[in-house]
C-alpha cells in the first residue's frame, strides 16, 4: 500500500494576501493612525486649557480658582469688576496668555511649514531673515524715540521691518533665479539678508547704549518677552497670525507632496512655484506679526514641529493643527516658568532657549543623523 508521508518542514507554501485583504489591512492601519492623531489632539487641547488656567493663577499675586472663575464670569456677563483681582485676571493675565498661545502656535506652524517646504529639519521661522528684519524695525523705532508714542507704534515698526525684509529677499531671489523662486536661492538669500539685519541691529544697539533707557529697552525687547501685553496686542497680532496659519493649513496636501521633492510634487500635479510663494508669504506674515507683538522668541518653531512629528508623523493635515497647539502650550508654560522664578521676572525668550537648545540637541543625538523631515 502506498504510504502517506507528511509534508516536511519548510516545504509549505504561504498563500499571498488577496487585494481585498491588503486593502483591509491598509484601512485598519489608517484608522489606527487617525485614532492616535485624534487622541493626541484632544489631549493637547485639554492640556492647553489647563495651562491657561495655571497662567491665570500664577503671578506676583497668587489667585484662587474661585477668584479667577468669578472674574471671568463677571466679565462675560457684562458686570463691573468686583475688585482689583478682576482687573488682574481680565486685563493683565488673560491677554498675556492669549498672546503666548497665538505667538507660540504661529511660530510652530511656520516652522513646520518651512521644514516641509524646504525639506530641511533645521529650517525655522527665521530662515528667511523675517525675525531679524522685524527686530531691526523695532530697534530703529526704539532708538528713534517713536516707540512710546502709542501702543501700536512698536509692533507696527517691527511688522514693517519684516515686510521690507520679505520684499528684499524675494526681489533678490527672483533676480538670481531669472524670475523663478528656487528653494535653495531663497534660503541663501534669506541667510545673507538675516546676517545683514543682525549687523545693522547691533550697530543701532551700540549707538543707543549711550542712552540708558533706550539701550535697556532694546536689549530687553531683543530677548523676547510677554510682559505688559494687553488686549491691544491681541487685536494687533491675532488677525495676521490666524490668517497666515489658515493659508498654510489650506496647503497641507501640497506640503505632503513636496516631501517627495519638487520634481516628485510636480509629477503629481502640484504647482510648486505657486505653493512655495504662498507658503513662504504666509509664514512671513505669521512670523512678522508674532515678532511684532512679542519679540524674537527662539526655538519654538524649531523644536515643537520635531516633537509633534515624532508622535503623529509628517502628514501636514495633522502636523500643522497639532503644532499650533503644541507651540502655544510650550510658550505658555515657558511664560509661567518665567513668572515663577523667585528673582525678578526674566524674558520668556531666555526660558525657551534654555529649554529648547538642550532638548533639540537630545533629539539630534538620538537620530544620529540630520536628514530630511519626511
Backbone torsions as a table, in degrees:
resi	resn	phi	psi	omega
1	UNK	NA	139.5	178.3
2	UNK	-67.6	134.2	-178.4
3	UNK	-89.7	143.5	177.5
4	UNK	-86.4	127.4	179.8
5	UNK	-110.6	134.0	178.0
6	UNK	-74.5	146.5	178.9
7	UNK	-62.5	132.8	179.7
8	UNK	-72.1	157.5	-179.0
9	UNK	-63.5	137.9	177.3
10	UNK	91.3	-7.4	-178.8
11	UNK	-94.4	-7.1	-179.5
12	UNK	-72.7	138.4	177.4
13	UNK	-101.0	136.7	179.4
14	UNK	-89.3	138.8	-179.3
15	UNK	-78.4	130.1	178.3
16	UNK	-69.0	139.2	179.7
17	UNK	-63.8	142.7	178.7
18	UNK	-76.5	169.1	178.9
19	UNK	-62.2	-38.6	179.1
20	UNK	-63.7	-42.4	179.9
21	UNK	-66.2	-40.5	178.8
22	UNK	-63.6	-43.7	179.2
23	UNK	-64.7	-38.6	177.8
24	UNK	-64.1	-39.8	178.3
25	UNK	-64.7	-40.4	178.9
26	UNK	-64.0	-42.5	178.9
27	UNK	-64.2	-37.6	179.1
28	UNK	-64.4	-43.3	178.1
29	UNK	-64.1	-42.2	180.0
30	UNK	-62.7	-41.1	178.1
31	UNK	-64.2	-38.9	178.3
32	UNK	-63.6	-42.2	178.1
33	UNK	-64.9	-41.9	179.6
34	UNK	-62.8	-41.9	178.4
35	UNK	-63.9	-39.1	178.5
36	UNK	-63.4	-44.4	-179.6
37	UNK	-66.0	-38.8	178.0
38	UNK	-64.7	-42.3	179.5
39	UNK	-64.0	-41.4	178.3
40	UNK	-64.1	-42.1	179.2
41	UNK	-63.0	-46.4	178.8
42	UNK	-64.4	-40.5	178.6
43	UNK	-62.9	-43.4	177.9
44	UNK	-63.1	-41.0	179.5
45	UNK	-61.2	-41.9	179.2
46	UNK	-65.6	-42.8	-179.6
47	UNK	-66.5	-38.7	177.3
48	UNK	-61.9	-44.0	177.8
49	UNK	-60.4	-42.5	178.3
50	UNK	-65.0	-38.0	179.4
51	UNK	-66.0	-36.2	176.6
52	UNK	-62.8	-43.5	178.2
53	UNK	-60.8	-44.0	178.9
54	UNK	-61.8	-40.7	179.4
55	UNK	-63.1	-32.0	177.9
56	UNK	-76.2	-23.8	-178.7
57	UNK	-86.0	-33.5	-169.1
58	UNK	-92.4	142.0	176.9
59	UNK	163.5	-174.0	177.3
60	UNK	-55.1	-32.9	175.5
61	UNK	-112.4	115.6	-179.7
62	UNK	-77.8	133.7	179.7
63	UNK	-117.3	157.9	178.3
64	UNK	-92.5	164.7	177.0
65	UNK	-58.4	-42.9	-179.2
66	UNK	-60.8	-40.7	179.7
67	UNK	-67.5	-38.6	179.0
68	UNK	-67.3	-47.4	180.0
69	UNK	-62.0	-41.4	178.6
70	UNK	-63.4	-41.2	179.2
71	UNK	-64.8	-42.8	179.1
72	UNK	-66.8	-39.7	178.8
73	UNK	-63.2	-43.5	178.4
74	UNK	-65.5	-35.6	178.9
75	UNK	-67.1	-45.2	-178.3
76	UNK	-67.4	-32.9	-179.2
77	UNK	-84.4	-5.0	178.0
78	UNK	82.9	9.0	178.9
79	UNK	-80.1	161.0	-179.9
80	UNK	-73.4	155.8	179.3
81	UNK	-65.1	135.3	-178.8
82	UNK	-79.1	-29.4	-178.5
83	UNK	-159.9	-179.1	179.0
84	UNK	-64.8	-22.4	178.5
85	UNK	-64.3	-35.7	176.5
86	UNK	-61.6	-40.8	178.6
87	UNK	-64.5	-40.2	178.9
88	UNK	-61.6	-43.6	-177.3
89	UNK	-70.4	-50.5	-170.3
90	UNK	-81.5	-38.2	-172.3
91	UNK	-101.3	-14.1	-177.4
92	UNK	-115.9	-59.0	-171.7
93	UNK	-81.5	-38.1	-178.6
94	UNK	-65.3	-49.7	177.4
95	UNK	-62.8	-33.1	177.6
96	UNK	-64.7	-41.2	177.6
97	UNK	-65.6	-40.3	179.9
98	UNK	-67.4	-38.2	175.8
99	UNK	-62.6	-40.9	178.2
100	UNK	-61.1	-43.3	179.3
101	UNK	-64.3	-45.2	-178.8
102	UNK	-64.8	-48.5	-176.1
103	UNK	-68.2	-46.5	179.0
104	UNK	-62.3	-44.7	177.8
105	UNK	-64.2	-41.0	179.4
106	UNK	-64.0	-45.4	178.0
107	UNK	-60.1	-43.1	-177.4
108	UNK	-66.5	-42.8	179.2
109	UNK	-65.8	-43.4	178.2
110	UNK	-62.5	-41.1	178.2
111	UNK	-63.3	-44.3	179.0
112	UNK	-62.6	-41.4	-179.3
113	UNK	-65.7	-44.3	-178.5
114	UNK	-69.8	-35.2	175.8
115	UNK	-63.2	-41.0	177.4
116	UNK	-71.8	-38.4	-177.9
117	UNK	-65.5	-45.6	-177.7
118	UNK	-93.1	-3.0	-177.5
119	UNK	52.2	43.2	-176.8
120	UNK	-130.0	113.6	-177.8
121	UNK	-68.3	-12.2	179.4
122	UNK	-96.7	1.0	177.5
123	UNK	-69.9	138.8	178.6
124	UNK	-140.1	175.2	-176.9
125	UNK	-59.1	-18.1	179.8
126	UNK	-94.4	8.7	-172.7
127	UNK	-67.2	-26.5	179.2
128	UNK	-97.3	8.8	178.9
129	UNK	79.7	9.8	-177.0
130	UNK	-66.4	-43.6	-179.6
131	UNK	-61.4	-44.9	-179.8
132	UNK	-68.3	-32.3	175.5
133	UNK	-66.2	-41.1	176.3
134	UNK	-64.6	-40.3	178.4
135	UNK	-62.0	-42.5	179.0
136	UNK	-61.6	-43.0	177.9
137	UNK	-61.4	-42.7	179.9
138	UNK	-67.3	-41.4	-178.8
139	UNK	-64.7	-40.3	177.4
140	UNK	-63.3	-40.9	179.5
141	UNK	-64.1	-41.7	179.5
142	UNK	-67.0	-44.9	-178.6
143	UNK	-65.1	-34.5	-180.0
144	UNK	-78.0	-10.1	177.5
145	UNK	82.9	14.5	-178.9
146	UNK	-98.7	-5.8	-176.3
147	UNK	-67.8	-26.3	-176.9
148	UNK	-92.6	2.5	-178.5
149	UNK	-67.2	-38.2	178.4
150	UNK	-154.7	161.3	-175.4
151	UNK	-67.8	-21.2	-176.6
152	UNK	-92.6	-9.3	-174.5
153	UNK	-67.0	-42.2	-179.7
154	UNK	-67.4	-48.8	175.0
155	UNK	-59.4	-38.0	179.7
156	UNK	-64.9	-42.0	179.0
157	UNK	-64.1	-40.5	179.0
158	UNK	-65.2	-43.5	179.7
159	UNK	-66.5	-37.1	177.3
160	UNK	-63.3	-39.2	176.8
161	UNK	-63.8	-40.6	178.3
162	UNK	-65.2	-42.9	-179.8
163	UNK	-64.4	-42.5	178.0
164	UNK	-63.0	-37.5	178.2
165	UNK	-63.3	-44.8	-179.8
166	UNK	-62.0	-44.5	179.5
167	UNK	-61.3	-41.5	-179.8
168	UNK	-65.9	-45.1	-179.7
169	UNK	-62.1	-45.1	-179.0
170	UNK	-67.1	-38.4	-179.3
171	UNK	-64.5	-45.2	180.0
172	UNK	-68.2	-43.6	-178.2
173	UNK	-64.4	-40.2	179.3
174	UNK	-66.8	-37.7	178.7
175	UNK	-67.6	-42.4	179.8
176	UNK	-66.8	-35.4	-179.2
177	UNK	-91.1	12.9	179.1
178	UNK	55.4	48.9	175.9
179	UNK	92.9	-13.2	-179.8
180	UNK	-112.2	141.4	-177.3
181	UNK	-95.8	107.0	178.2
182	UNK	-93.1	145.5	-177.3
183	UNK	-60.6	-45.6	-179.3
184	UNK	-61.8	-40.5	179.2
185	UNK	-65.3	-42.7	178.0
186	UNK	-59.1	-44.5	-179.5
187	UNK	-61.7	-46.7	-177.3
188	UNK	-65.8	-43.6	179.0
189	UNK	-65.4	-40.3	178.3
190	UNK	-61.5	-41.5	178.0
191	UNK	-63.5	-43.7	-178.8
192	UNK	-65.5	-46.3	179.8
193	UNK	-65.8	-37.6	177.0
194	UNK	-61.8	-41.0	176.9
195	UNK	-63.8	-39.1	176.9
196	UNK	-63.6	-42.4	178.3
197	UNK	-60.8	-42.0	-179.9
198	UNK	-62.8	-42.3	-180.0
199	UNK	-64.8	-41.7	178.3
200	UNK	-66.5	-39.5	177.4
201	UNK	-62.0	-42.5	178.8
202	UNK	-64.1	-38.6	178.4
203	UNK	-63.5	-46.4	179.3
204	UNK	-63.6	-40.4	179.2
205	UNK	-63.2	-43.8	179.9
206	UNK	-62.0	-35.2	177.6
207	UNK	-73.3	-31.3	-177.6
208	UNK	-80.8	-16.9	-178.5
209	UNK	-64.4	-19.8	176.2
210	UNK	-65.3	-23.9	174.8
211	UNK	-106.2	113.0	-169.8
212	UNK	-58.4	-47.8	-175.4
213	UNK	-63.4	-46.0	-179.1
214	UNK	-65.5	-45.0	179.4
215	UNK	-61.9	-41.7	179.5
216	UNK	-65.2	-41.3	179.7
217	UNK	-65.6	-38.7	179.4
218	UNK	-65.0	-47.2	-179.3
219	UNK	-61.1	-43.4	-178.9
220	UNK	-65.5	-39.7	-179.6
221	UNK	-67.5	-39.2	-178.7
222	UNK	-66.0	-21.4	177.9
223	UNK	-77.5	-16.8	-179.1
224	UNK	82.8	117.8	-176.3
225	UNK	-149.5	155.6	177.2
226	UNK	-115.5	9.8	-179.5
227	UNK	-67.1	140.6	175.7
228	UNK	63.6	28.2	175.1
229	UNK	-82.4	136.6	-174.2
230	UNK	-123.0	-176.1	177.5
231	UNK	-64.6	-26.3	176.6
232	UNK	-63.3	-39.3	177.5
233	UNK	-66.2	-36.8	176.8
234	UNK	-62.6	-46.3	-178.7
235	UNK	-68.2	-30.8	178.5
236	UNK	-72.9	-39.5	-173.7
237	UNK	-91.7	-33.0	-172.0
238	UNK	-59.7	-48.2	-177.0
239	UNK	-58.6	-46.7	-177.4
240	UNK	-68.4	-42.7	-179.0
241	UNK	-63.9	-48.4	-177.5
242	UNK	-67.3	-36.6	177.4
243	UNK	-64.7	-45.8	179.0
244	UNK	-63.0	-41.8	178.5
245	UNK	-63.4	-40.1	179.3
246	UNK	-64.4	-41.0	179.3
247	UNK	-64.3	-42.8	179.3
248	UNK	-63.1	-45.0	179.2
249	UNK	-61.8	-33.0	179.3
250	UNK	-66.7	-17.0	180.0
251	UNK	-109.1	26.6	-178.5
252	UNK	-62.7	-43.4	-179.0
253	UNK	-63.6	-41.8	179.3
254	UNK	-65.5	-36.8	176.9
255	UNK	-65.3	-35.6	174.9
256	UNK	-62.3	-42.5	179.9
257	UNK	-65.7	-34.8	-178.9
258	UNK	-69.3	-15.2	174.3
259	UNK	-64.7	-20.3	176.4
260	UNK	-80.9	-5.9	-173.9
261	UNK	103.0	160.6	-176.5
262	UNK	-64.8	-39.7	178.8
263	UNK	-68.3	-39.5	177.7
264	UNK	-64.9	-40.7	178.1
265	UNK	-65.6	-41.3	178.9
266	UNK	-63.9	-33.0	-178.8
267	UNK	-69.0	-20.1	178.1
268	UNK	-102.9	14.7	171.3
269	UNK	96.9	12.5	-179.6
270	UNK	-86.2	129.7	173.4
271	UNK	-80.2	91.2	-170.4
272	UNK	-60.6	-44.3	-177.5
273	UNK	-62.6	-43.4	-178.8
274	UNK	-68.0	-43.3	179.4
275	UNK	-63.5	-43.2	179.7
276	UNK	-60.1	-44.9	-179.5
277	UNK	-61.7	-46.9	-177.3
278	UNK	-66.4	-42.8	-177.5
279	UNK	-68.0	-41.2	179.4
280	UNK	-65.2	-44.1	178.7
281	UNK	-64.2	-41.9	178.5
282	UNK	-64.8	-40.9	177.8
283	UNK	-63.9	-40.9	177.7
284	UNK	-63.7	-38.7	177.1
285	UNK	-61.6	-45.2	-179.7
286	UNK	-64.2	-48.3	-176.7
287	UNK	-66.9	-42.6	179.5
288	UNK	-60.6	-44.3	179.0
289	UNK	-67.4	-38.4	-179.2
290	UNK	-66.7	-46.6	178.3
291	UNK	-65.2	-33.5	-179.0
292	UNK	-62.6	-34.7	-176.3
293	UNK	-100.3	-13.2	-176.4
294	UNK	-134.2	-7.7	-176.7
295	UNK	87.4	172.7	-178.2
296	UNK	-77.9	101.5	-179.2
297	UNK	-104.6	121.4	-172.4
298	UNK	-92.9	163.7	171.1
299	UNK	74.1	-11.2	177.9
300	UNK	-67.9	-50.1	-178.8
301	UNK	-74.5	-12.8	178.8
302	UNK	-94.3	-43.0	-172.8
303	UNK	-84.7	-47.4	-171.8
304	UNK	-60.2	-45.8	178.0
305	UNK	-58.1	-35.5	177.7
306	UNK	-63.9	-45.1	-178.8
307	UNK	-63.9	-43.5	179.6
308	UNK	-66.7	-38.9	-179.3
309	UNK	-63.8	-33.1	178.1
310	UNK	-64.2	-28.3	-175.2
311	UNK	-92.0	-44.7	-171.5
312	UNK	-113.0	-1.5	179.8
313	UNK	89.4	-171.2	-172.6
314	UNK	-98.0	1.0	179.8
315	UNK	-66.2	118.5	-171.8
316	UNK	-71.1	-21.1	177.5
317	UNK	-61.4	-32.3	176.2
318	UNK	-97.3	-35.9	-174.8
319	UNK	-63.3	-44.7	-174.1
320	UNK	-66.1	-50.0	177.8
321	UNK	-62.3	-39.5	179.8
322	UNK	-69.7	-33.5	175.8
323	UNK	-64.4	-36.4	177.4
324	UNK	-62.3	-46.5	178.1
325	UNK	-65.1	-44.0	-178.2
326	UNK	-65.8	-41.1	178.0
327	UNK	-65.5	-42.3	176.8
328	UNK	-62.4	-41.5	178.9
329	UNK	-64.0	-44.5	-178.6
330	UNK	-60.9	-47.2	-178.3
331	UNK	-70.0	-35.7	179.2
332	UNK	-64.7	-44.4	178.4
333	UNK	-67.9	-36.6	176.9
334	UNK	-63.0	-38.3	177.9
335	UNK	-67.3	-36.9	176.4
336	UNK	-62.4	-42.7	177.5
337	UNK	-62.2	-42.8	-179.4
338	UNK	-61.7	-30.1	-178.5
339	UNK	-86.0	-18.9	-174.4
340	UNK	-100.3	-3.9	176.4
341	UNK	-64.9	133.0	-174.1
342	UNK	-55.9	-36.0	-179.6
343	UNK	-74.0	-167.2	-179.7
344	UNK	-61.6	145.4	-179.3
345	UNK	-56.0	132.2	-178.5
346	UNK	-104.3	157.7	178.5
347	UNK	-62.4	142.9	-177.2
348	UNK	-67.1	-26.1	177.4
349	UNK	-62.1	-30.8	176.7
350	UNK	-67.1	-39.9	-179.3
351	UNK	-68.5	-44.1	-179.5
352	UNK	-63.3	-37.2	177.9
353	UNK	-69.2	-40.5	-179.3
354	UNK	-65.3	-32.7	178.5
355	UNK	-88.0	-43.2	-172.2
356	UNK	-69.7	-41.0	-177.0
357	UNK	-62.2	-52.0	177.5
358	UNK	-63.1	-39.0	-179.3
359	UNK	-64.1	-41.1	179.8
360	UNK	-67.8	-38.1	176.5
361	UNK	-62.5	-39.3	178.2
362	UNK	-63.0	-42.0	177.9
363	UNK	-61.6	-42.9	-179.9
364	UNK	-65.4	-40.6	-179.7
365	UNK	-67.4	-34.2	179.0
366	UNK	-69.4	-36.5	179.8
367	UNK	-79.8	-23.8	176.9
368	UNK	71.8	-32.9	178.3
369	UNK	-130.4	152.5	177.9
370	UNK	-104.8	106.8	-178.7
371	UNK	-114.2	-153.3	177.3
372	UNK	-81.0	172.7	-177.6
373	UNK	-84.7	-9.5	-177.2
374	UNK	-68.1	NA	NA
